[in-house]
Each structure stands twice: as structure tokens, then as C-alpha cells.
Amino acid sequence: MKGKIYFGAGAVQHIYQKTAGGFLIFYSVRDYLVFYTIFSCVARIHKVRVIGLCQMVDHLHVLVQTDDLEELRRFVHHYTTWFSQFYNKQHHQRGSLFSRPFGFASKTTSKEIRSAIAYLFNNPVERKQCVRPEQARWNYLAYGASSNPFSVSIKLVKASRSLRAALKTVKQLRLLNTPLSYTLLMRLFGKLSKDEQQQFIDYIISTYNSIDHAAASKYFDGYQNMVTAVNTTKGSEYEMQEEFAGVSDNVYNKISQYLMEQKIIGNVDDLLLLDIDSRNGLKLPLAYYTGATQRQLAKYLHLPE
């Protein structure tokens, strides 16, 4: 953040959170969903209006409205602490996952808010994860128009017993405003086919949704106008400094695939169980086979540069 921090009550607050050390934290669908369900539950507890959320592999963008700076701080502290507890237990880590203090910028004019919205939605495009922002799952843009943008509609009469049971479990926990744990997600996903897994992801996101898509759309006079606008402008954020470690975040998927194909790890949850010497030893072959930069490898493997 640049200059003196200004908080505008009632403005849209653009929160930007880097991970501690700049390391990756979102490796798997489970990582994304555990954070998302925690974030959604906490947003309801603190009664903040969420305008946008984008989960990148190594940072977060959040757009919210609240009149109280202390409430904003409590909100951010609550979801980051809760997620860190879940994540550290799963990955055998310690400490906070995000740098402190978090950065934010108050957006008071319609022009500033539209630009911040476009900036948030276009982060996956900037990182070359997709061509258009509505193709990204973890910026949640597509969910403003559909409850299942990345899968076919669920027909309960044709759904497997495992899928029906998984849906019922998620519905019950959402009614209790309880997030989904790693252990539960692993158990529920393990019984589903690949197509059912995509349906299940969409169902979780739509069921737990705390993002007010209508509130974001109103700044563009409708959802379709918003999609058109964010496809034609990247938006801007002069008060934040973003780091781009390489030309594309897609290289991280290549790294994970290589490690699992070579049976170095069984799944991405095993990565951080490797000692630091083992992770250091992976840098040379990973650079050769994936084309990742040294900075990207350090971020992925949680290694100092």
C-alpha cells in the first residue's frame, strides 16, 4: 500500500492479502473450498457485504462494504485465523498464512469501484490462467449468472447415492453456518466420479455463496454489462503493488502433475511433508521439465530464494 491509509465508511474496501513469504497456499480444490466456505461463514457472522472475492494461488483480493474499520479488521482476522488453523493441521505447518497487516484501499466513486471490480475479476487473466475472466472458477464471476457454470445440472432422480449424500451433508452444514473441513471433503469427493466432482464443486460454491453479485452488477447496470466491461478493461489499482513471478500461473499445475506422475508425492497435500533438502533437490528437474522460473519454484516449494 502507498501513502497514508484512508478508510471511507460505506465505501467499497478493496482488500489485498499476500501470503507469508509469497508462498503458494492454494494447491488443490480442497484448499480453495475450505477457504471459501470459511470466508462465507465469517462474512455472515460479521454481516459485511461481499462485492467480490478472487482466490489466487499466492494472494487474495476481496471487495466488501462495512461502515466500521474495526469490524473490517475483525472480519479479516477471523477468516484468516480460522483458515490458517484448518490449513496448518492438514499440511503440518505452523503460523499465519498471510502477511500482516493486510492492505486495503477505500473506493468511494462509481468509477473507482468499477475499476476495482474489473481488476479483481481480471487477476486470473493477468496470470494467464484463462482468456476471459468468466472462465475462471475462483474469481466467482461465472456464478453471478449460473449456479453450475462448470458442470451439468444435477438431476437428483438420476444422481448416485454418494452424490445425494454429499449434497445433503453440505446443505446441513451450510444451514448451521459451518465450513467444510479437509477430512470431510476428502471423504465426500472420494466417492464421486469426475463429472460428479465438478457438479459437487459448483453445488458447494452456490450453496455457501456470500457474494452479492447483484451489488457488483449494479455498478454496470446489469450482469451482462459487467461481464462485457471487465472483458474490455483490466481495471487498475494504483494503491497496491502486485508481484508477478512468471508469465503464467499454469506452470504450478505442471509442477504438481510432474511430481505425482513421478510418484514423488501421492497428492499435493504431501508436498510440505518433504524436508527442505528434498524440496531443494527438486528445483533442477522441475525447472527442466516444467520451465518454471526460480522464483516460481521457490514459491511452490516454500523455499527461500
N, C-alpha and C positions, 0 to 999 in steps of 0.2 A: 504494500500500500504506500501511496505517496502523500506527504504532507500531513496536516492535522486531520484527525478523524472527526467526521461530522455525522451525527445521527439525526435524521429527519423523521420525526414522529408521523406515522401514517404513510410514509414513503415506502417504496419497494426497496428492500435491502438486498443487495447482491452480495451474498456470502461466498468467499473463495477460500477453500481449505486445502493446503498442501499436506501430503503425507510426511511424517517424520523421516528425515534423511532423503526425501524424494523417492523412497522405495515404492514398488508396486504393493498394493494390498488386495485389489480385486483380480484374482486369478481365475475363479470359477463362477459358474452360475449361482452356486450356493453362497459365495461371498457377496455377490450383488444382491441376492434376495434376502439374506439375513440382514444386511444393512438397510435395505429398502423397507422391510417390514418393521424394523426398529424405528427408523426415521418416521414412518407413517403413524405408528402408535404414539410416538413422542409429540408429533405435530398436533395430534388430537388432545393430548394431555395439556399442552401449553396453549392450545387454541390460537395458533398462528395460522394465517392464511398462506398456504404454499402456492406460489405462482409458477414455479419451475424447479426441477431437480435434474442434474446431469451427473452421473457417476462415471468418471474416467478412471483408468487403471491406477493412477497415482495422485488424483486430486478430485475435489468436488466443487460443483457450482450449485448454489441454491438461491432462489428468489422467494422472499417471504415478505409479508406485511405484518407489522406489530407496532404498537404505539410506545412500547417501553423497551429501552435499551437493555435494562437488567433482565427483562423477560427473554429478550433475544439471546443474551448470554447464557441464561439458564437452559434455554431450548437447545442451543448448540452443545453446551457441556453435557446435557442429558443424553442426546443421541450418540455423541462421540464416545462418551464413557461407557455406555451400555454396549455399543458395538465393539469397543476395544476388549471388554470382558469376554464377550462371545468369541471374538476372533482369536484372542490370545490363548484361550482354553483349547480351541480347535487346532491352532498352529503351534502350540507350545512356545509362545512368545511372552514378552513382558513389556509393560509400559504403554504410554499413549501412542496411538497410531497416527495422530495428526499434530502438525506443528502448532505451537501456541505463541502468541494469541492468534485467533483466526482473523482473517481480513474481511472487511465488508465496506461497501460503498452505498450511500443512500441515493436512490434515483427518484427525483421529485417531479420532473416534467414527463409528459407523454412520450416525447422524443427520446429522452434518456431511458425510459422503461422499455420502449420498443427495441432500442439498440441493445439493451442488456438481455432481453428475451432472445433476440436473434443470435447474440454472442453465445449464450448458453446452449441453444439448440444446435449451433454450428460447430461446437467443440469436436464432436466425432468426425465431422467432415474435415476440419483443420488437421486432425491427426490421421486423416486418410483411412478411417475405419469404414467409410461409406461415401457414396457420391452425393446423396441428398440427405438432409437431416432427418426426414421421416423414415429413413431406412434403418436408423439406429434404434436399438431397443432401450438402451439405458439412459437416453435423454427423455424418454417417455412421450415424445411428441405424437407418435402414432396412436397412442391411447386416448388422445383427445377426440378421435373420430370412431374408434372401434374398441371393443373390449377384448378382441382377439386378433390384433393386426398381424401376428406372426404365426397363426395356426388356423386350422379349420374350426368352425363352431362345434362345440361339444353337444352331442345328442345323447342325453342320459340313458335313453332306452337301448342305445347301441354301445354305450361305454362299458369298458371292462369293470369287473368288480373292484379291482385295485384302483382304478381311476375314480370311481364313485366314492370309494372310501377316503381317498386322498382329498377330494373336493369337500367332503363332509368335515374332515378334520380341519382344513383351512377355514371353512366357514365358521366353525365353532370357535376357533381361536381368535378369528377376527372379531366376532361378537364380544369376546372378552377383552378385546384390545391387547392381545398378547402376540408378540412377534414369533416368528418361526426360528427354530434352532437348527444348527448344523446337523445334529444327530437325527432330528425328525425329518429334515429334508432328504438326507441320505437314505433313510428308510423308505420314504414315500416315493422318491424318484427311482429307487432300485427295482420297484415292481412294475414300472411303466415302460411301454415301448417308446421308441424315439419320437414318433408322432404324438403320442400321449404326453410325453415330457414337454413338448412345445405347447400343447394345449394347457398343461398344468402351470407352466410359467406364466402364460397370459392370464390364467384364472387368478393366480396369486396376486399379480400386479393389479389387476382390475378390482379384485376383492378388497385389497388393502389400500387402494388408491386414496391419497390425501391431497393430491394436486388439483387445484381449482383451474381446470383447463378453460372454463368459460371466462374466468377473470383475466387470464392471459389473452384470450381471443378478443376480448372487448377492446383492447388497445389497437386492434387491427380491423375492427368492425366485422368480426366473424372468423371462424376457424380456418376456412379455406383461404381467406385473405391472408391470414397469419402464415400459413404454410407457403403460400406464394411469396410473401415478403421475406421470410427467412431463407428461401431458396435464392433470392436475388440480392441479398445483402448479408454480410457476415456479422454485422454489428461491431461494436467496439467497446473496449473497456480500458480507458487511459489510466485508471487508478490502480490497476493490477498488473503485475509482471508475471507472465506465464512462461514456463520453460518448455522447450521442445527438444527432447533428447535425440530425436532422429526423424527421418522422413515419414515414418508410419508406425502406429501402434500395433499394426497387424503382425509385426515381427514377433511380438510376445506370444501369439498363438503358435507361430512356427517353433519357437523355443520349447513351449510345453509339449507340442506334438513330437518333436525330436527326442526329448527326454523320456517320454513314455514309450515311443517306438523302440528306443534303445534299452528299455527296461531299467533305466537309471532311477526312475521313480514310478510307482504304481499309479499315482494321480497327483495333481498339483498340490494337494494337501500335504504330501510327503516332502515337498521341496525344502521347506525350512527346518526339517528334521535332519538334513545333511549338515555335517560340521563345516566350519568356514573353509578348511583346507580342501574338502571335497568340492565345495561350491567354487572356490578359486580355480580348481583343476578343470572345471567345465568351461571356463571362459574361452580358451583357444578353440576347442572343437565346435562350440556354439557359434563363435564368430565365423568360422569357416563354413559351416553348414547352413546357417540362417542369414548371414550378412548383417547381423546386429552390430551396432556400434559399441564401443567400450562403455560408454555412458549407459546405453540401454541394458547391457549385460549387468552392470553394477546395480542398476535399479531393479532388475528382475531377480537377481541372485542375492539381493540385500548385502552388497559388499561395498566397502569404502573405495573411493576412486584413488 
